[in-house]
Amino acid sequence: MSSLAQSLFLDSEISVDQELPRAGTSLEIPLVYDSIAREFKQMATRGLVEIVQERTRDGMAGPMIETLRYRRLRIG
């Protein structure tokens, strides 16, 4: 079973900076975007991606990730 984050990861090119999409996707919802971005940060701790840029904003439950750029490092 693949999550949206895993699908985005698998669709991305290796060694190419990419931004998580927002417009026209379920990631338009701030909580969904934050959740997927946090999954990418977990992938970074496993060495699958490198976080190139991250922007957060204050939310009601603490900081929320507003934009995230990443670079895929390996196949999987």
N, CA and C atoms as an extended XYZ file, in Angstrom:
228
Properties=species:S:1:pos:R:3:atomname:S:1:resname:S:1:resid:I:1 pbc="F F F"
N         0.843       -1.170        0.000 N   MET     1
C         0.000        0.000        0.000 CA  MET     1
C         0.897        1.245        0.000 C   MET     1
N         0.732        2.113       -0.991 N   SER     2
C         1.543        3.311       -1.134 CA  SER     2
C         0.812        4.531       -0.600 C   SER     2
N         1.558        5.369        0.089 N   SER     3
C         0.997        6.650        0.513 CA  SER     3
C         1.200        7.656       -0.620 C   SER     3
N         0.560        8.786       -0.505 N   LEU     4
C         0.734        9.845       -1.494 CA  LEU     4
C         2.201       10.283       -1.543 C   LEU     4
N         2.838       10.375       -0.389 N   ALA     5
C         4.250       10.768       -0.342 CA  ALA     5
C         5.104        9.751       -1.095 C   ALA     5
N         4.853        8.476       -0.910 N   GLN     6
C         5.625        7.451       -1.610 CA  GLN     6
C         5.396        7.530       -3.115 C   GLN     6
N         4.169        7.786       -3.530 N   SER     7
C         3.872        7.921       -4.954 CA  SER     7
C         4.608        9.114       -5.556 C   SER     7
N         4.603       10.250       -4.849 N   LEU     8
C         5.319       11.427       -5.325 CA  LEU     8
C         6.816       11.149       -5.398 C   LEU     8
N         7.333       10.454       -4.399 N   PHE     9
C         8.752       10.089       -4.380 CA  PHE     9
C         9.096        9.225       -5.592 C   PHE     9
N         8.301        8.207       -5.839 N   LEU    10
C         8.577        7.289       -6.943 CA  LEU    10
C         8.444        7.960       -8.310 C   LEU    10
N         7.603        8.983       -8.407 N   ASP    11
C         7.425        9.713       -9.663 CA  ASP    11
C         8.500       10.770       -9.900 C   ASP    11
N         9.305       11.064       -8.888 N   SER    12
C        10.311       12.120       -9.029 CA  SER    12
C        11.590       11.564       -9.650 C   SER    12
N        12.343       12.473      -10.288 N   GLU    13
C        13.599       12.100      -10.912 CA  GLU    13
C        14.730       12.175       -9.889 C   GLU    13
N        15.704       11.307      -10.047 N   ILE    14
C        16.868       11.297       -9.159 CA  ILE    14
C        17.747       12.507       -9.456 C   ILE    14
N        18.222       13.150       -8.404 N   SER    15
C        19.148       14.290       -8.458 CA  SER    15
C        18.556       15.555       -9.075 C   SER    15
N        17.247       15.681       -9.090 N   VAL    16
C        16.589       16.873       -9.631 CA  VAL    16
C        15.789       17.528       -8.502 C   VAL    16
N        16.052       18.819       -8.244 N   ASP    17
C        15.286       19.538       -7.226 CA  ASP    17
C        13.821       19.611       -7.655 C   ASP    17
N        12.939       19.295       -6.712 N   GLN    18
C        11.509       19.330       -6.988 CA  GLN    18
C        10.788       19.919       -5.788 C   GLN    18
N         9.663       20.529       -6.059 N   GLU    19
C         8.827       21.086       -4.998 CA  GLU    19
C         7.561       20.245       -4.888 C   GLU    19
N         7.133       20.006       -3.669 N   LEU    20
C         5.860       19.300       -3.516 CA  LEU    20
C         4.777       20.120       -4.193 C   LEU    20
N         3.954       19.502       -5.017 N   PRO    21
C         2.909       20.253       -5.721 CA  PRO    21
C         1.844       20.737       -4.749 C   PRO    21
N         1.165       21.789       -5.108 N   ARG    22
C         0.104       22.304       -4.249 CA  ARG    22
C        -1.164       22.506       -5.071 C   ARG    22
N        -1.119       23.407       -6.018 N   ALA    23
C        -2.317       23.765       -6.792 CA  ALA    23
C        -2.841       22.577       -7.586 C   ALA    23
N        -4.150       22.389       -7.518 N   GLY    24
C        -4.790       21.345       -8.300 CA  GLY    24
C        -4.647       19.948       -7.739 C   GLY    24
N        -4.159       19.828       -6.508 N   THR    25
C        -3.994       18.511       -5.883 CA  THR    25
C        -4.618       18.535       -4.487 C   THR    25
N        -4.664       17.360       -3.863 N   SER    26
C        -5.159       17.301       -2.484 CA  SER    26
C        -4.226       18.037       -1.532 C   SER    26
N        -3.012       18.365       -2.003 N   LEU    27
C        -2.060       19.085       -1.162 CA  LEU    27
C        -2.403       20.567       -1.023 C   LEU    27
N        -3.486       21.010       -1.677 N   GLU    28
C        -3.950       22.391       -1.484 CA  GLU    28
C        -4.404       22.602       -0.038 C   GLU    28
N        -4.820       21.547        0.620 N   ILE    29
C        -5.267       21.625        2.015 CA  ILE    29
C        -4.022       21.687        2.904 C   ILE    29
N        -3.842       22.759        3.684 N   PRO    30
C        -2.616       22.942        4.459 CA  PRO    30
C        -2.248       21.761        5.355 C   PRO    30
N        -3.206       21.139        6.012 N   LEU    31
C        -2.877       20.008        6.889 CA  LEU    31
C        -2.379       18.807        6.094 C   LEU    31
N        -2.930       18.588        4.915 N   VAL    32
C        -2.488       17.479        4.065 CA  VAL    32
C        -1.071       17.761        3.574 C   VAL    32
N        -0.823       18.989        3.121 N   TYR    33
C         0.510       19.364        2.650 CA  TYR    33
C         1.534       19.147        3.767 C   TYR    33
N         1.226       19.619        4.959 N   ASP    34
C         2.136       19.477        6.097 CA  ASP    34
C         2.416       18.003        6.378 C   ASP    34
N         1.406       17.177        6.338 N   SER    35
C         1.561       15.749        6.614 CA  SER    35
C         2.477       15.083        5.583 C   SER    35
N         2.256       15.377        4.308 N   ILE    36
C         3.079       14.790        3.250 CA  ILE    36
C         4.515       15.307        3.350 C   ILE    36
N         4.669       16.591        3.623 N   ALA    37
C         6.007       17.169        3.776 CA  ALA    37
C         6.751       16.504        4.932 C   ALA    37
N         6.055       16.205        6.003 N   ARG    38
C         6.696       15.531        7.140 CA  ARG    38
C         7.110       14.101        6.774 C   ARG    38
N         6.334       13.444        5.914 N   GLU    39
C         6.745       12.129        5.420 CA  GLU    39
C         8.034       12.241        4.614 C   GLU    39
N         8.154       13.312        3.822 N   PHE    40
C         9.387       13.524        3.072 CA  PHE    40
C        10.562       13.786        4.010 C   PHE    40
N        10.329       14.470        5.106 N   LYS    41
C        11.396       14.694        6.080 CA  LYS    41
C        11.833       13.369        6.706 C   LYS    41
N        10.892       12.452        6.907 N   GLN    42
C        11.249       11.117        7.406 CA  GLN    42
C        12.067       10.360        6.359 C   GLN    42
N        11.707       10.520        5.087 N   MET    43
C        12.490        9.901        4.012 CA  MET    43
C        13.917       10.452        4.016 C   MET    43
N        14.060       11.723        4.356 N   ALA    44
C        15.384       12.343        4.412 CA  ALA    44
C        16.233       11.699        5.505 C   ALA    44
N        15.626       11.360        6.630 N   THR    45
C        16.388       10.711        7.703 CA  THR    45
C        16.836        9.308        7.298 C   THR    45
N        16.140        8.716        6.315 N   ARG    46
C        16.515        7.380        5.816 CA  ARG    46
C        17.440        7.475        4.604 C   ARG    46
N        17.796        8.693        4.200 N   GLY    47
C        18.725        8.883        3.101 CA  GLY    47
C        18.119        8.751        1.718 C   GLY    47
N        16.794        8.803        1.618 N   LEU    48
C        16.142        8.683        0.314 CA  LEU    48
C        16.082       10.005       -0.425 C   LEU    48
N        15.923       11.093        0.308 N   VAL    49
C        15.849       12.429       -0.277 CA  VAL    49
C        16.690       13.382        0.559 C   VAL    49
N        17.002       14.517       -0.043 N   GLU    50
C        17.638       15.615        0.681 CA  GLU    50
C        16.648       16.774        0.653 C   GLU    50
N        16.392       17.377        1.805 N   ILE    51
C        15.520       18.546        1.861 CA  ILE    51
C        16.355       19.741        1.433 C   ILE    51
N        15.941       20.388        0.360 N   VAL    52
C        16.682       21.502       -0.219 CA  VAL    52
C        16.212       22.824        0.389 C   VAL    52
N        14.914       22.943        0.605 N   GLN    53
C        14.355       24.175        1.167 CA  GLN    53
C        13.037       23.845        1.863 C   GLN    53
N        12.824       24.482        2.980 N   GLU    54
C        11.582       24.287        3.734 CA  GLU    54
C        11.144       25.630        4.298 C   GLU    54
N         9.869       25.923        4.171 N   ARG    55
C         9.316       27.144        4.765 CA  ARG    55
C         8.139       26.742        5.635 C   ARG    55
N         8.117       27.257        6.840 N   THR    56
C         7.029       26.948        7.771 CA  THR    56
C         6.287       28.225        8.131 C   THR    56
N         5.119       28.030        8.687 N   ARG    57
C         4.350       29.157        9.237 CA  ARG    57
C         3.711       28.666       10.523 C   ARG    57
N         3.357       29.602       11.373 N   ASP    58
C         2.721       29.232       12.636 CA  ASP    58
C         1.297       28.762       12.393 C   ASP    58
N         0.974       27.619       12.962 N   GLY    59
C        -0.379       27.094       12.906 CA  GLY    59
C        -0.942       27.011       14.311 C   GLY    59
N        -2.174       26.592       14.436 N   MET    60
C        -2.805       26.516       15.757 CA  MET    60
C        -2.128       25.476       16.646 C   MET    60
N        -1.604       24.398       16.045 N   ALA    61
C        -0.969       23.324       16.819 CA  ALA    61
C         0.550       23.370       16.695 C   ALA    61
N         1.099       24.519       16.314 N   GLY    62
C         2.538       24.642       16.144 CA  GLY    62
C         2.886       24.921       14.693 C   GLY    62
N         4.175       24.906       14.378 N   PRO    63
C         4.588       25.227       13.021 CA  PRO    63
C         4.086       24.205       11.999 C   PRO    63
N         3.671       24.712       10.839 N   MET    64
C         3.233       23.852        9.739 CA  MET    64
C         4.135       24.115        8.542 C   MET    64
N         4.464       23.068        7.820 N   ILE    65
C         5.286       23.215        6.624 CA  ILE    65
C         4.406       23.765        5.514 C   ILE    65
N         4.845       24.890        4.957 N   GLU    66
C         4.084       25.581        3.922 CA  GLU    66
C         4.608       25.251        2.521 C   GLU    66
N         5.936       25.147        2.387 N   THR    67
C         6.540       24.715        1.119 CA  THR    67
C         7.735       23.825        1.419 C   THR    67
N         7.974       22.883        0.514 N   LEU    68
C         9.092       21.966        0.691 CA  LEU    68
C         9.676       21.635       -0.681 C   LEU    68
N        10.974       21.841       -0.813 N   ARG    69
C        11.718       21.416       -2.005 CA  ARG    69
C        12.642       20.293       -1.577 C   ARG    69
N        12.742       19.290       -2.424 N   TYR    70
C        13.564       18.129       -2.101 CA  TYR    70
C        14.297       17.647       -3.345 C   TYR    70
N        15.295       16.817       -3.106 N   ARG    71
C        16.053       16.173       -4.177 CA  ARG    71
C        16.101       14.679       -3.865 C   ARG    71
N        15.609       13.896       -4.785 N   ARG    72
C        15.652       12.433       -4.621 CA  ARG    72
C        17.090       11.973       -4.786 C   ARG    72
N        17.564       11.134       -3.852 N   LEU    73
C        18.954       10.708       -3.850 CA  LEU    73
C        19.184        9.322       -4.424 C   LEU    73
N        18.194        8.459       -4.316 N   ARG    74
C        18.388        7.095       -4.808 CA  ARG    74
C        17.077        6.470       -5.231 C   ARG    74
N        17.164        5.257       -5.742 N   ILE    75
C        15.997        4.591       -6.330 CA  ILE    75
C        14.949        4.242       -5.290 C   ILE    75
N        15.295        3.765       -4.179 N   GLY    76
C        14.235        3.465       -3.254 CA  GLY    76
C        14.648        2.729       -2.070 C   GLY    76
